[in-house]
Amino acid sequence: MVYLTYLVLGAAAGFLAGLFGIGGGLIIVAVLVMAFTALGFSPDVLVHLAVGTSLATIIPTSLSSSLAHHKKQAVKWGWVKFITLGLGVGALIGAWTASLLSGLALQAIIGVFVMLVSIQMVLKFQPKPKEGEPASLVLTTAGGVIGWASTIFGIGGGTLSVPFLIWCNAPMRQAVGTSAALGFPIALFGTLGYLWAGWQHSSLPELATGYIYWPALIGISLASVPFARVGAKLAHFLPELLLKRLFALLLFLVGLKLLLF
């Protein structure tokens, strides 16, 4: 039954990541925290395992989603190059930062962040686009901040990168597509960071390497890749307003659950 949960979670997360460019990792982290708690994992490592595993699942999802957006010419690869320079460093520092936090502290931080994201989606706050193209230094610096925060929260970065890309004067669809492409380096470097941070931790369960739990990673990845393609295709045709409001409500409840767990 637990393995079926991983497959269903992967399908939902992949679809949401492809459709909105955000959100898949937030759902994965929250559900994995609950699943790992039910499995009796040590409180010392279960939240870190949820975050690290979430980042690892984003690797195949982001590849699938970014390819689908690339085919529709919705990825600004010139920007991706400079932002990625900062993402790698930021993601590794983020994994190290998370390793310094207790499980309860990390869970509370994630819960607050998820609720703030849901509120932002309802209020539809977006920065006003700046004039002109962003400088390469601005892109790289922003990449470092986005990589650091995304790795702490176990997300692909769309929650942060989409508003930044809109501020950089990218059209909405290109902001979503470029964000999907940025999910890959965030996930890759973040996963490596969590592998290193949790290496040979005394409280790790069987079938875990560092802060990566392989049964959850495999189950979620198998389902997330094909559903990310579906979500990315629908993003170019489907009205988003009602879906975003429902998704915002779901995120708020998930964040509240994490805070009260």
QUIRAMO-V540135 format. One record per residue. N is the residue number from 1. PSI is psi in radians with two decimals (NA if undefined). BURIAL is b if it has 9 or more other C-alpha atoms within 8 Angstrom, else e. Layout:
n=N psi=PSI burial=BURIAL
n=N psi=PSI burial=BURIAL
//
This chain:
n=1 psi=-0.68 burial=e
n=2 psi=-0.70 burial=e
n=3 psi=-0.60 burial=b
n=4 psi=-0.66 burial=e
n=5 psi=-0.71 burial=e
n=6 psi=-0.70 burial=b
n=7 psi=-0.80 burial=b
n=8 psi=-0.74 burial=b
n=9 psi=-0.73 burial=b
n=10 psi=-0.72 burial=b
n=11 psi=-0.80 burial=b
n=12 psi=-0.75 burial=b
n=13 psi=-0.74 burial=b
n=14 psi=-0.76 burial=b
n=15 psi=-0.82 burial=b
n=16 psi=-0.69 burial=b
n=17 psi=-0.72 burial=b
n=18 psi=-0.64 burial=b
n=19 psi=-0.79 burial=b
n=20 psi=-0.28 burial=b
n=21 psi=-0.01 burial=b
n=22 psi=2.88 burial=b
n=23 psi=-0.52 burial=b
n=24 psi=-0.82 burial=b
n=25 psi=-0.61 burial=b
n=26 psi=-0.75 burial=b
n=27 psi=-0.74 burial=b
n=28 psi=-0.84 burial=b
n=29 psi=-0.84 burial=b
n=30 psi=-0.81 burial=b
n=31 psi=-0.65 burial=b
n=32 psi=-0.63 burial=b
n=33 psi=-0.79 burial=b
n=34 psi=-0.72 burial=e
n=35 psi=-0.76 burial=b
n=36 psi=-0.57 burial=b
n=37 psi=-0.75 burial=b
n=38 psi=-0.54 burial=e
n=39 psi=-0.10 burial=e
n=40 psi=0.40 burial=e
n=41 psi=2.68 burial=b
n=42 psi=2.33 burial=b
n=43 psi=-0.37 burial=b
n=44 psi=-0.44 burial=e
n=45 psi=-0.22 burial=b
n=46 psi=-0.66 burial=b
n=47 psi=-0.71 burial=b
n=48 psi=-0.66 burial=b
n=49 psi=-0.72 burial=b
n=50 psi=-0.76 burial=b
n=51 psi=-0.83 burial=b
n=52 psi=-0.74 burial=b
n=53 psi=-0.68 burial=b
n=54 psi=-0.80 burial=b
n=55 psi=-0.70 burial=b
n=56 psi=-0.63 burial=b
n=57 psi=-0.41 burial=b
n=58 psi=-0.35 burial=b
n=59 psi=-1.00 burial=b
n=60 psi=-0.60 burial=b
n=61 psi=-0.78 burial=b
n=62 psi=-0.63 burial=b
n=63 psi=-0.81 burial=b
n=64 psi=-0.80 burial=b
n=65 psi=-0.75 burial=b
n=66 psi=-0.61 burial=b
n=67 psi=-0.75 burial=e
n=68 psi=-0.71 burial=b
n=69 psi=-0.62 burial=b
n=70 psi=-0.70 burial=b
n=71 psi=-0.43 burial=e
n=72 psi=0.25 burial=e
n=73 psi=0.76 burial=e
n=74 psi=0.34 burial=b
n=75 psi=2.20 burial=b
n=76 psi=1.50 burial=b
n=77 psi=-0.50 burial=e
n=78 psi=-0.66 burial=e
n=79 psi=-0.67 burial=b
n=80 psi=-0.70 burial=b
n=81 psi=-0.85 burial=e
n=82 psi=-0.69 burial=b
n=83 psi=-0.65 burial=b
n=84 psi=-0.55 burial=b
n=85 psi=-0.69 burial=b
n=86 psi=-0.54 burial=b
n=87 psi=-0.76 burial=b
n=88 psi=-0.87 burial=b
n=89 psi=-0.80 burial=b
n=90 psi=-0.69 burial=b
n=91 psi=-0.73 burial=b
n=92 psi=-0.71 burial=b
n=93 psi=-0.63 burial=b
n=94 psi=-0.73 burial=b
n=95 psi=-0.69 burial=b
n=96 psi=-0.71 burial=b
n=97 psi=-0.79 burial=b
n=98 psi=-0.61 burial=b
n=99 psi=-0.35 burial=b
n=100 psi=-0.24 burial=e
n=101 psi=2.59 burial=e
n=102 psi=2.85 burial=e
n=103 psi=-0.76 burial=b
n=104 psi=-0.70 burial=e
n=105 psi=-0.76 burial=e
n=106 psi=-0.70 burial=b
n=107 psi=-0.72 burial=b
n=108 psi=-0.72 burial=b
n=109 psi=-0.76 burial=e
n=110 psi=-0.72 burial=b
n=111 psi=-0.79 burial=b
n=112 psi=-0.75 burial=b
n=113 psi=-0.76 burial=b
n=114 psi=-0.74 burial=b
n=115 psi=-0.67 burial=b
n=116 psi=-0.67 burial=b
n=117 psi=-0.73 burial=b
n=118 psi=-0.70 burial=b
n=119 psi=-0.72 burial=b
n=120 psi=-0.65 burial=b
n=121 psi=-0.66 burial=b
n=122 psi=-0.78 burial=b
n=123 psi=-0.26 burial=e
n=124 psi=0.67 burial=e
n=125 psi=2.20 burial=e
n=126 psi=2.44 burial=e
n=127 psi=2.57 burial=e
n=128 psi=2.33 burial=e
n=129 psi=2.43 burial=b
n=130 psi=2.94 burial=e
n=131 psi=2.45 burial=e
n=132 psi=3.05 burial=e
n=133 psi=2.51 burial=e
n=134 psi=2.56 burial=e
n=135 psi=2.70 burial=e
n=136 psi=-0.63 burial=e
n=137 psi=-0.65 burial=e
n=138 psi=-0.78 burial=e
n=139 psi=-0.77 burial=b
n=140 psi=-0.74 burial=b
n=141 psi=-0.78 burial=b
n=142 psi=-0.65 burial=b
n=143 psi=-0.68 burial=b
n=144 psi=-0.77 burial=b
n=145 psi=-0.78 burial=b
n=146 psi=-0.74 burial=b
n=147 psi=-0.72 burial=b
n=148 psi=-0.89 burial=b
n=149 psi=-0.73 burial=b
n=150 psi=-0.64 burial=b
n=151 psi=-0.60 burial=b
n=152 psi=-0.68 burial=b
n=153 psi=-0.17 burial=b
n=154 psi=0.61 burial=b
n=155 psi=2.90 burial=b
n=156 psi=-0.02 burial=b
n=157 psi=-0.11 burial=b
n=158 psi=-0.58 burial=b
n=159 psi=-0.56 burial=b
n=160 psi=-0.67 burial=b
n=161 psi=-0.58 burial=b
n=162 psi=-0.89 burial=b
n=163 psi=-0.67 burial=b
n=164 psi=-0.76 burial=b
n=165 psi=-0.61 burial=b
n=166 psi=-0.72 burial=b
n=167 psi=-0.56 burial=b
n=168 psi=0.10 burial=b
n=169 psi=0.44 burial=b
n=170 psi=2.39 burial=b
n=171 psi=2.69 burial=e
n=172 psi=-0.81 burial=e
n=173 psi=-0.62 burial=e
n=174 psi=-0.55 burial=b
n=175 psi=-0.76 burial=b
n=176 psi=-0.79 burial=b
n=177 psi=-0.75 burial=b
n=178 psi=-0.66 burial=b
n=179 psi=-0.71 burial=b
n=180 psi=-0.71 burial=b
n=181 psi=-0.61 burial=b
n=182 psi=-0.35 burial=b
n=183 psi=-0.53 burial=b
n=184 psi=-0.95 burial=b
n=185 psi=-0.59 burial=b
n=186 psi=-0.86 burial=b
n=187 psi=-0.72 burial=b
n=188 psi=-0.94 burial=b
n=189 psi=-0.62 burial=b
n=190 psi=-0.73 burial=b
n=191 psi=-0.79 burial=b
n=192 psi=-0.67 burial=b
n=193 psi=-0.72 burial=b
n=194 psi=-0.54 burial=b
n=195 psi=-0.79 burial=b
n=196 psi=-0.78 burial=e
n=197 psi=-0.58 burial=b
n=198 psi=0.16 burial=b
n=199 psi=2.13 burial=b
n=200 psi=0.53 burial=e
n=201 psi=2.39 burial=e
n=202 psi=-0.36 burial=e
n=203 psi=0.13 burial=e
n=204 psi=2.49 burial=b
n=205 psi=2.95 burial=e
n=206 psi=2.68 burial=e
n=207 psi=0.38 burial=e
n=208 psi=2.44 burial=b
n=209 psi=2.01 burial=b
n=210 psi=-2.44 burial=b
n=211 psi=0.67 burial=b
n=212 psi=2.14 burial=b
n=213 psi=1.93 burial=b
n=214 psi=-0.73 burial=b
n=215 psi=-0.74 burial=e
n=216 psi=-0.72 burial=b
n=217 psi=-0.82 burial=b
n=218 psi=-0.82 burial=b
n=219 psi=-0.80 burial=b
n=220 psi=-0.72 burial=b
n=221 psi=-0.68 burial=b
n=222 psi=-0.66 burial=b
n=223 psi=-0.47 burial=b
n=224 psi=-0.61 burial=b
n=225 psi=-0.94 burial=b
n=226 psi=-0.59 burial=b
n=227 psi=-0.41 burial=b
n=228 psi=-0.65 burial=b
n=229 psi=-0.75 burial=b
n=230 psi=-0.81 burial=b
n=231 psi=-0.73 burial=b
n=232 psi=-0.66 burial=b
n=233 psi=-0.75 burial=b
n=234 psi=-0.48 burial=b
n=235 psi=-0.41 burial=b
n=236 psi=-0.05 burial=e
n=237 psi=-0.49 burial=e
n=238 psi=2.33 burial=e
n=239 psi=2.35 burial=e
n=240 psi=-0.30 burial=e
n=241 psi=-0.92 burial=e
n=242 psi=-0.75 burial=e
n=243 psi=-0.70 burial=e
n=244 psi=-0.64 burial=b
n=245 psi=-0.72 burial=b
n=246 psi=-0.71 burial=e
n=247 psi=-0.65 burial=b
n=248 psi=-0.71 burial=b
n=249 psi=-0.75 burial=b
n=250 psi=-0.77 burial=e
n=251 psi=-0.72 burial=b
n=252 psi=-0.76 burial=b
n=253 psi=-0.68 burial=b
n=254 psi=-0.78 burial=b
n=255 psi=-0.73 burial=b
n=256 psi=-0.71 burial=b
n=257 psi=-0.72 burial=b
n=258 psi=-0.67 burial=b
n=259 psi=-0.56 burial=b
n=260 psi=-0.01 burial=e
n=261 psi=NA burial=e
//
